[in-house]
Amino acid sequence: MTPASASVVIRLTRDTDFANIAALCRRVYPTAPPWSPHQLASHLQVFPEGQFVAVEDSTIVGMASSLIVLWDDYSMDTAWSEFTARGLFTNHDPAAGRTLYGAEIMVDPARQGAGIGSRLYEARRELCVRLGLRRIRAGARLRGYHEVAGRMSPAEYVAAVERGTLTDPTLSFQLRRGFRVLAVVSGYLQHDPESLGYTAVIEWLNPAGGRQAAPPGPSTARG
């Protein structure tokens, strides 16, 4: 793959991007429905600063979507559809929430390995710090688990990825960017043949501490 050139721009999503985002979704997830204009419009209405696209030569080659949640309203095994209000982000809670929830990040398959995903993650981390949030959390879809499901549990698979003895296309990338695994859960995404519905709940902590210092223990911290 060629490196991400200076022509790749990370910027906030606009309503004029919706058709191009849908086209990107079809390239990344050919069998799944793309983000709809209704969902994307809702994202811009409730949290415009949390939505990013990567643009190269007028083509959208990556996107990232997020919202702020109060973590106490959820649990480690909450499904993606509930974390995102069925993809509408209407549960966005900037008043009480201190967790930036990563709902989506994708890169055009033809441009993967070019550093675009890293730049989208950087934009998300910068947003977390700028808003004074405590952390970023997300579900790392275990894309490679279906290949080994007959011989190891999801927890064993994640442990092997953490040790570096196995590589997962999604989780390995996120671990290299400073995330850590908090839990392995089932039922995060329905009807996903790659992950079989399993995900690793991951976390990146704001080095500045956020609006309030986090107490010990990742699963007990409020916000």
C-alpha positions as CSV (number, residue, x, y, z in Angstrom):
1,M,0.0,0.0,0.0
2,T,1.2,3.5,-0.6
3,P,1.6,5.9,2.4
4,A,-1.1,8.4,3.3
5,S,-0.1,11.4,1.3
6,A,-0.4,15.1,2.1
7,S,-3.6,15.1,0.0
8,V,-5.4,13.1,2.7
9,V,-7.4,15.5,4.8
10,I,-9.1,14.7,8.1
11,R,-12.1,17.0,8.6
12,L,-15.5,17.1,10.2
13,T,-18.3,15.4,8.3
14,R,-20.7,17.5,6.3
15,D,-24.2,16.7,5.1
16,T,-22.9,16.8,1.5
17,D,-20.8,13.7,2.4
18,F,-23.6,11.3,3.1
19,A,-23.7,9.7,-0.4
20,N,-20.0,9.2,-0.4
21,I,-20.0,7.7,3.2
22,A,-22.7,5.3,2.0
23,A,-20.4,4.3,-0.9
24,L,-17.5,3.8,1.5
25,C,-19.7,1.6,3.7
26,R,-20.5,-0.6,0.7
27,R,-16.9,-1.0,-0.1
28,V,-16.0,-1.9,3.5
29,Y,-19.1,-4.0,4.4
30,P,-20.6,-5.2,1.1
31,T,-23.3,-7.4,2.7
32,A,-24.5,-4.9,5.3
33,P,-26.7,-1.9,4.9
34,P,-24.8,1.4,4.9
35,W,-25.3,4.3,7.3
36,S,-28.5,5.9,6.2
37,P,-28.9,9.7,5.5
38,H,-31.3,9.8,8.5
39,Q,-28.7,8.3,10.9
40,L,-25.9,10.5,9.6
41,A,-28.0,13.6,9.8
42,S,-28.8,12.7,13.4
43,H,-25.1,12.4,14.2
44,L,-24.5,16.0,12.9
45,Q,-27.5,17.3,14.8
46,V,-26.5,15.9,18.2
47,F,-22.7,15.9,18.0
48,P,-21.1,17.4,14.9
49,E,-17.7,17.7,16.4
50,G,-17.5,13.9,16.9
51,Q,-17.9,13.0,13.3
52,F,-14.8,12.8,11.0
53,V,-14.1,11.8,7.4
54,A,-10.8,11.2,5.6
55,V,-10.8,12.7,2.1
56,E,-8.3,12.1,-0.7
57,D,-8.7,13.7,-4.1
58,S,-12.4,14.4,-3.3
59,T,-13.1,10.8,-2.4
60,I,-14.0,9.8,1.2
61,V,-11.5,7.0,2.1
62,G,-12.3,6.8,5.8
63,M,-14.7,7.9,8.5
64,A,-15.1,7.8,12.2
65,S,-18.2,8.4,14.3
66,S,-18.5,8.9,18.1
67,L,-20.8,10.2,20.8
68,I,-20.5,11.0,24.5
69,V,-22.1,8.6,27.0
70,L,-22.5,8.3,30.8
71,W,-21.0,4.9,31.2
72,D,-23.1,4.2,34.4
73,D,-26.1,4.0,32.0
74,Y,-24.7,0.9,30.4
75,S,-22.7,-2.2,31.1
76,M,-19.8,-4.0,29.5
77,D,-22.1,-6.4,27.7
78,T,-24.4,-3.7,26.2
79,A,-25.0,-4.2,22.5
80,W,-23.8,-1.8,19.9
81,S,-27.5,-0.9,19.0
82,E,-28.1,0.3,22.5
83,F,-24.9,2.2,22.9
84,T,-25.8,4.1,19.7
85,A,-29.6,4.4,20.0
86,R,-29.9,2.2,17.0
87,G,-27.3,4.2,15.1
88,L,-29.0,7.6,15.7
89,F,-26.8,8.8,18.6
90,T,-29.8,10.4,20.3
91,N,-28.5,9.1,23.6
92,H,-25.6,11.5,23.3
93,D,-25.1,12.9,26.8
94,P,-22.5,15.7,26.9
95,A,-23.8,17.1,30.2
96,A,-23.2,14.1,32.4
97,G,-21.0,11.8,30.2
98,R,-17.3,11.6,30.4
99,T,-16.8,8.7,28.0
100,L,-16.3,9.2,24.3
101,Y,-17.8,6.1,22.7
102,G,-16.4,5.1,19.4
103,A,-19.4,3.9,17.4
104,E,-17.6,3.4,14.0
105,I,-14.3,3.7,12.3
106,M,-13.7,2.4,8.8
107,V,-11.1,2.8,6.0
108,D,-11.5,2.0,2.3
109,P,-10.0,-1.5,1.8
110,A,-8.0,-0.2,-1.1
111,R,-6.3,2.3,1.2
112,Q,-5.8,0.2,4.3
113,G,-2.2,0.2,5.6
114,A,-1.7,3.8,4.4
115,G,-2.0,5.4,7.8
116,I,-5.5,6.7,7.4
117,G,-6.9,4.8,10.3
118,S,-4.2,6.1,12.5
119,R,-5.0,9.6,11.6
120,L,-8.7,9.1,12.4
121,Y,-7.8,7.7,15.8
122,E,-5.5,10.6,16.4
123,A,-8.4,13.0,15.6
124,R,-10.6,11.1,18.0
125,R,-8.0,11.2,20.8
126,E,-7.5,15.0,20.2
127,L,-11.2,15.5,20.6
128,C,-11.3,13.5,23.8
129,V,-8.5,15.7,25.3
130,R,-10.0,18.9,24.0
131,L,-13.4,18.2,25.5
132,G,-11.8,17.2,28.8
133,L,-13.3,13.7,28.7
134,R,-11.9,10.9,30.8
135,R,-11.5,8.2,28.2
136,I,-12.5,6.6,24.9
137,R,-14.2,3.3,24.9
138,A,-15.4,1.1,22.1
139,G,-16.2,-2.4,21.0
140,A,-13.4,-4.0,19.0
141,R,-15.1,-6.4,16.6
142,L,-13.1,-9.7,16.7
143,R,-12.9,-10.0,12.9
144,G,-10.6,-13.0,12.9
145,Y,-12.4,-15.1,15.6
146,H,-14.4,-17.2,13.1
147,E,-11.2,-18.7,11.9
148,V,-10.3,-20.2,15.2
149,A,-13.7,-20.6,16.9
150,G,-13.6,-24.3,16.8
151,R,-10.5,-24.6,18.9
152,M,-10.5,-21.6,21.4
153,S,-13.0,-19.5,23.3
154,P,-13.3,-15.7,22.5
155,A,-11.5,-14.9,25.8
156,E,-8.6,-17.2,24.8
157,Y,-8.5,-15.6,21.3
158,V,-8.3,-12.1,22.8
159,A,-5.6,-13.1,25.2
160,A,-3.6,-14.5,22.3
161,V,-4.0,-11.3,20.4
162,E,-2.8,-9.3,23.5
163,R,0.3,-11.5,23.7
164,G,0.9,-11.1,20.1
165,T,0.8,-14.8,19.2
166,L,-2.3,-14.1,17.1
167,T,-3.2,-11.1,15.0
168,D,-6.7,-9.7,14.7
169,P,-7.3,-7.1,11.9
170,T,-9.2,-4.8,14.3
171,L,-8.0,-5.5,17.8
172,S,-4.3,-5.7,17.1
173,F,-4.5,-2.3,15.4
174,Q,-6.2,-0.8,18.4
175,L,-3.8,-2.2,20.9
176,R,-1.0,-0.7,19.0
177,R,-2.7,2.7,19.5
178,G,-2.7,2.6,23.2
179,F,-6.0,0.8,23.9
180,R,-6.4,-1.9,26.5
181,V,-9.0,-4.7,26.8
182,L,-11.5,-4.4,29.6
183,A,-13.8,-7.3,28.8
184,V,-14.8,-9.8,26.2
185,V,-18.5,-10.0,25.6
186,S,-21.0,-11.7,23.3
187,G,-24.0,-10.3,21.3
188,Y,-22.4,-6.9,20.6
189,L,-23.2,-7.1,16.8
190,Q,-25.9,-9.4,15.6
191,H,-25.4,-11.5,12.5
192,D,-21.7,-10.8,12.1
193,P,-20.1,-13.9,10.5
194,E,-16.5,-12.8,11.2
195,S,-16.8,-12.0,14.9
196,L,-19.7,-14.4,15.6
197,G,-21.1,-11.5,17.7
198,Y,-18.1,-11.3,20.0
199,T,-16.3,-8.1,20.8
200,A,-13.5,-6.8,23.1
201,V,-14.5,-3.7,25.1
202,I,-11.5,-1.5,24.8
203,E,-10.4,1.7,26.5
204,W,-7.9,4.6,26.0
205,L,-7.4,6.9,29.0
206,N,-7.0,10.7,28.5
207,P,-3.4,11.3,29.8
208,A,-4.6,14.7,31.1
209,G,-7.1,13.0,33.3
210,G,-10.3,14.5,32.0
211,R,-12.7,16.6,34.0
212,Q,-12.2,14.4,37.1
213,A,-9.4,12.0,38.1
214,A,-10.4,8.4,37.4
215,P,-10.6,6.2,40.5
216,P,-8.7,2.8,40.5
217,G,-10.2,0.0,38.5
218,P,-11.5,0.4,34.9
219,S,-14.8,-1.2,35.5
220,T,-15.8,0.9,38.5
221,A,-14.9,4.4,37.2
222,R,-18.0,6.5,36.7
223,G,-18.8,8.5,33.6
